[in-house]
């Protein structure tokens, strides 16, 4: 019997007739493990960021502070290729979880302000900072290390958020804080699944 993949897709029962053509692993033989399911998360922030990158016609992105790969989940859902993305996080555990959940995607462990790490992500067209600037004590110092002349897309809560050290309910206050480090091009608004409001900022490093 000739193996016809289209027939197999349309008739999974055809597997029963393919004895000898599909490798069968004997009991106890090592088989590649299934990818670890990604942790559950609210996708609204990441969907919003993906849409904004599309509006900017950005084809590839460095996800700084990628966490457990939540934005990667949106990339997979939208059928993006792994080579258009790199995720960086300072938490070894986060990177471990992300690599397990999204095998084949590029994640690196390290301080995304270090020269060695910057060398690995600076070739990408834009820098994504989701849930990052609001939790960094020295957010302005960090921004000084981000390579210039490329788009930066970042989120900022408009409400007192657990784990955050800052928020800006007034957009002008946000602009005032970052205007010496970023050329702010637009400040959008969106609400997460709980109805909490965030600013989504498109900017460029001076």
N, C-alpha and C positions, 0 to 999 in steps of 0.2 A: 504493500500500500504506500502510495506516495504521500509525503507529508505536505499538506496544503495549509499554511497558516491562516488563510482567510476562512477556510472551512472550519478550522479549529475555533476561530473567534465566533463564528456563527453557530457552531454546534459543539459546545464543550464536551458533550457525550462522546465525540470522536476520539477523545483520549483513551477510551476503553479499547479502541482498535489499533492503538499505536504501540503495542507491546514490543519491546526491542528497539524502538526508535527514540524513546525518551529515556535518558539515564535514570535509573532507579537506585537510590542510595540504600545499601543494606542497613539493617538495624544497628545502631551504635556508631555508624560512620558520621564524621563531622560534616555538617552542612552549614553554609553561610547563614548567620542569624538574620532574622528580619530586623529592619530598622526600628529603633526604639521610638514609640509614639511621642510626638512633641507634647510638651506640657500644655494644658488648657490655658487660654488667654483670650482677652477681649481684642478682636482684630481691628476694631474701628480706627484706632490711632494709626496702625500700620497700613490699612487700606487707604486712609486719607493721604498719608505720605506717598504711597505708591502712585496715587492719582496725580498728585502735585508734581512728582518727578516726570510723569508722562506729559503733563502740560508744558513742562520746561524742555521737553524733547531730550531728556537725559537718558543715555543708553546704559550706563553702568555706574555703580555707586559703591562707596566705602561706608560701611555701617559701623560707626565708632560708638562703642558701648553697646554692642549687639545683644548682650544678655544671652538668653538661651536660644536665640535664633528666631524670635517672633516675626521679624520682618522677612526673614528667609521663608517662613511659612507662606507669606503672601506671594513671594516670588515664585515658589513652587506651584501654588494655586493658579497663578497667572502664566504658568508654563514658560518662565524665563530660564535662560541657560546659566549654569553655575559660573561660567567665566566672566559674567558681567557683574559679579558681586564679590566683595570680601567683607567678612565680619571680624571685628577686633574687640576684645574685652579683657579687662584686667583680672577677671575672676577665672581661675583655672577650672572650677566646677562648672561655670556657665559654658565655657568652651567645650568641655567634655560632654555636657548634655546636648549642646547644639550639634556637635559632630555626630553623636549617636542618632539624633533625630533626623538629621539631614545629611546622610552620607554622600560624598562627592562634592559637597559645597565647601568653599574655602573659608576657614575660620583660623585666626591666629590668636594666641595668648600673649598678652603683653600690655605695657603702658602705651596707649596710643599717642602720647606726647613725646615718646622717646625717639631719637633719630633713627634707630634700627627699625622700629615699627613703621615710622613715617615713610621710609624707603619702600616699604611693601605696599602702602596704600596710596601714595601721592599720585600715582599714574591714573587713578580713577577720576571720572569727570566731575563728581560731586561728593560731598560729605554729608552723611546723615547722622543727626544727633537727636535721637528720640529718648526722652526721659534721662537726659544727661546733664544739661546745664543747670537744671533745677536742683540736682543732688550734689553738685560739686561745690565745695567750699570756695575754691579759687577758680571760679568759672572764667573770669577775665584772663587770668594767667594761662589757663589752658588754651583759650582762643588764640593767644599769642603764638602758640606752637603749631596751629593748624596752617598748612600751606595756603598761600594767598591766591587770588585771582580765579577762584573756582566757587561755584555755588555751594552754599551751606543751607541745609534745611533742618530746622530744629523745632522741637515742641517745648511749650512752657505752660504749666497749669495756671488757670486764672482763679484758683481757689486754694486754700491751705490743704495741701496733700500730704498724707502720711509718708515720711521718708524724704520729703523735699525740704530744702533749706530756704527756698524762695519761691514766690509766685507773684504774678502781676495781674491784678484785676483791671488795671488801667493800662491800655496799650501804650500810651505816651510814656509811662514809667518804664516799660520794657524798652522802648526806643531810646530813652535817655541812658539806660544802663549800658546798652550795647553799641551805641552809635559811634563811639571812639574806636571800636574794634571791628565793626561790621558795617558794610553798606546795606542797610535794610531796604529791600525792594518791595516786600509785601508782608502784611500780617493778616492771615486768615483766622477763622474761628470754626471750631467743630466741637461737638459734644460726644462723650463716650457712651457706652451702653447704660451707664447709671445717670446720664444726663449732666455730668460734670463738664464744664467748659475748659477748653485749651486754646492757646494761640499756636498756630502753625506759621513759622516765620521763614521766608525765603530771603537770603542775604548773600553777600560775598565778602570775603576777607579783603581788607584794604591792602 
